[in-house]
Amino acid sequence: MPPLPSSTASAVQIQQFYDKGLAHASYAVRCGRQVAIIDPGRDPQPYYDFADEHEARIVAVIETHPHADFVSSHLEIAEETEADIYCSKLVGARYPHKTFDDGNRITLGSVELHAINTPGHSPDSISVLLMDEMAQTRAVFTGDTLFVGDVGRPDLREDETVGGHKREELAAQLYRSTRNKLMTLPGSTKVYPAHGPGSLCGKTTSPDLDSTIAKELKTNYALQPMSQEEFIRVLLEDQPFVPKYFGHDVKLNKQGAPSFEDSIRAVPHLRPHDALQPGVLIIDTRPATKFRAGHLPGAINLMDGGKFETWLGSVVGPTEPFYLIADTQIALDTVIRKTAKIGYEGNIKGALLAPLRLPATSPTVDVAQVREHPGQFTIVDIRNRAEAKTPVFDDALLIPLPELRERAREIPTDKPVLIHCAGGYRSAAGSSIVQSALAGVEVLDLGEAITEFQKQAVH
């Protein structure tokens, strides 16, 4: 994307790199021929290209915290460019780094980057201030502490494997980080967060990808006047689910991930008719219509789409091996690369193109019958709990998609089972999961037809 408008001196350029699939924003800050990268994604190539385009050198890579929702390329960039990695001493990083906490600064040409500790989303979160040559604060890179219209969720570090930090304690830290540090910055300070709309690191993130402190003070619900107790209560209610892969990525980012391209090349490729090991999960990424027409028995239809990485890491655990199927070589390469963004490429037991003849088929739903006689079906709503507060069908059984593999046997089987979500993507995955778990039961996917039922529910 083109350079962001910069409120700094003309010598400074801020470039945002946005991965829509993960709703992840990373940044390059360039002053003259020196570049600092903030919160890089798994593929380092865009940052190399940016530096080459400006005949500049990457001298610093800054991690605002160990990310839960994607794997960072900070170690790979440092090894390739000899740049220093900077992160808080509280991270406990197991890669070579320089600590970057309150009072620490990096000189980048004629400007400086200052660290401020802003715990709350995680206990080791920092924000990065860009100070111009006049010692004026011009921008703040807030990581997952402050988003446009939201703040980072404080409930991702409760598991003992990622620190065992209670959500209420982190929420209290976040209250103080926003009130005592970020909200005291000049109103004109540009805000550059690490995530945008759709990220599971927040709950009400705005479609805007940057803001100002003044705008956030006016419009961000979490920055409005309230007590610490009220802030904690408001922040913790209705947080989205936590995908299975989040803790895995925190640990991986603390040690540093291996080379992106090397990891992709290491994925085993199989021929379409090679025998697959029994009992190993099969992830079929083809469109639902192709999957329903024929698929391998027991396969899960997780279509390649805008949120493939998130749903893969929500349905599949971080230690589970799986086969990955697509219908073209280009599509297969795409889903392998997406898999690597969340650190799951090592789980791929084999990647292959779909065989021409696939034995299993899925039944087609009679939408008119569902409309006229919904009671003839066991209806399973696989939306998230917050979405399901507005039900589409009376008496539907709520099992969110991330829980469905573990809970499929809770579904009564005395009637045909009908799966629905909000738009059709998740129900393709959900119906295939239930079909695999409940042998001999008729399992139907309402798919995109759910939209007409949603309209009826509203009226």
Salt bridges, closest charged atoms under 4 A:
ASP19 OD2 - LYS341 NZ 2.86
ASP39 OD1 - HIS67 NE2 2.90
ASP43 OD2 - ARG337 NH2 3.74
GLU55 OE1 - ARG33 NH2 3.53
GLU63 OE1 - HIS74 ND1 3.40
ASP69 OD2 - HIS195 NE2 3.00
ASP84 OD2 - LYS98 NZ 3.21
ASP102 OD2 - LYS181 NZ 2.97
GLU112 OE1 - ARG105 NH1 3.39
GLU112 OE1 - HIS114 NE2 2.81
ASP124 OD2 - ARG157 NH1 3.42
ASP132 OD2 - ARG138 NE 2.61
ASP144 OD2 - HIS65 NE2 3.29
ASP144 OD2 - HIS121 NE2 3.26
ASP144 OD1 - HIS195 NE2 3.55
ASP155 OD1 - ARG153 NE 2.67
GLU158 OE1 - ARG167 NH2 2.68
ASP208 OD2 - LYS215 NZ 3.02
ASP210 OD1 - LYS190 NZ 3.13
GLU237 OE1 - ARG233 NH1 3.89
ASP238 OD1 - LYS389 NZ 2.74
GLU261 OE2 - ARG337 NH2 2.82
ASP262 OD1 - ARG265 NH2 2.48
ASP274 OD1 - ARG271 NE 3.20
ASP284 OD2 - ARG286 NH2 2.86
ASP304 OD1 - LYS338 NZ 2.74
GLU309 OE2 - LYS341 NZ 3.28
GLU320 OE2 - ARG405 NH2 2.73
ASP327 OD2 - LYS290 NZ 2.73
GLU345 OE2 - ARG42 NH2 3.09
ASP381 OD2 - ARG383 NH2 2.82
ASP381 OD2 - HIS420 NE2 3.72
GLU387 OE1 - ARG426 NH1 2.82
GLU403 OE2 - ARG385 NH1 2.63
GLU403 OE1 - ARG407 NH1 2.71
GLU406 OE2 - LYS244 NZ 3.54
GLU410 OE1 - ARG407 NH2 2.97
ASP445 OD2 - ARG292 NH1 3.00
GLU452 OE2 - ARG371 NH2 2.59
